[in-house]
Amino acid sequence: MNRLSGAMTTRSTHIEWMPIRHGHCLRINVNGNMDLEMRKEWRRLMRAMTKNNVGQFEFNLIQTANISLSGLGMLLLFRELKKAQRTDIKLCHCNKQIRDMLQLTGMDKYFLIQARVSGDEEEA
């Protein structure tokens, strides 16, 4: 495993990442709810991010059903650590619930938000 990729599983939640776009971007796959249960995984990600100089990030949230206020805080901490601009971090494949929460809390000012493509999302 190189410095830019990582995977670890803890219970039903885990984060894995891999370089994309010729190493200029990292795709970070979040599996499970982004909440306090994910804090160990998040710390591992944060440690790894301090050791690289990648400036673009895609958080793939297709396997994430919910983001708590703690999860929002983790995203803001990540942004601060990387000294990132809004266009540097994209939150991809957000379901409607996550999209609505991100917009309601003003997170669309700090991150690019991309909805799930039709067919990926199960509407209630």
N, C-alpha and C positions, 0 to 999 in steps of 0.2 A: 504494500500500500504506500503510495507516495504522500507527500505532505499536503497535497490539495484534495485528497479524497479520504473519506472515512465512513465507517458504518459501525453501528453498535445497536444491540437490541436490549431493551429493558421492558419487561412485561409486554404490554400491547402498544407502547409508544416508543418511537425511535426516530432519529434523524440520521440521514446519510447525505453525503455530498460528493459531487464530482465536478471536475473542470469541464467547461464547454466553451465553444467559440475560440478554439485554439489556445485555451488557458487564460483568456481575458475575463472570463466570467465563471462563477460557481453556481451550479444548480443545487439547491438545498431542498431535499425531499423530506417533508414533515409528515410522519405517519402517526396518527392519533390526535387527540385534542391537544391544543397548545395551551397548557395550563401548568399548575405547580407540579403535576406528576412528571412533567418533562424537564424539570430543572437540572437534573444530572446530565441529561443529553445536551441541554442548552449550554451548560458550563463547558462541556467537552468541545462543543462547536466554537464557543468564544475563545477558548485556549488555542485551538487550531487557527482561528482567524487572526490572532495576534502575530502568528508566524508567517503570514503570507502578505503579498502586496496586491492581490486581486482587488479591483475596484468596482466590479459589476456583480450583482447577485440576483438570482431568481429563486424565490421561495415557492416551491411546488406544493400547493395546498390541496391537491386533488384527494388525498387520503385524510384530510382534516375536516372534521364535522363542526368543530367549535373552537373559538379562541376566547379565553377568559381575559379579564383585566390584567391578570399576571402575564398572560401571553402577549398582550399589547405592550406591556412594560418591557418584556424580553426583546420584542422587535425594536422598540425605541433605543434600548441599550445597545443592541447590535448596530443600529444606525450611528449612534454616538461613537462607539468603538472604532468603526470604520471611517468616521468623519465623512459620511456619505451624503450626497444630495438626493433629492426626491427621485431623479431619473436613474440613480445608481442601484436602487433596490426595487424589484418588481415582485409583487405578490400575485402569483399565477393560479389559475383554476380555482378561484374562490367560489364557494357555493353562495346562494342568496343570503343566507343567515350571516355568514362572515362578511360578505360585501356590505350588507346593511349596517352591521356593527362598525365596520371600518369607516364608513361614511358618516354615520351618526356621531362617532367619537372624534371626527376630524382627522383621522389617520391618512385620508387621501391627500392631505397637504404634505405628508412626509414620505409616502410610498406611492408608486404606480400600482394600481389595482386592476387586475384582469379577471373577468368573470370566466366561469367554466363555459366551454363550448357546448352548444345544445347536444343533448344525448348523453353528456357526462353527468348532468345534474338531475336529481330526482326532486321535483317540486312537490311540496305537500299540499 
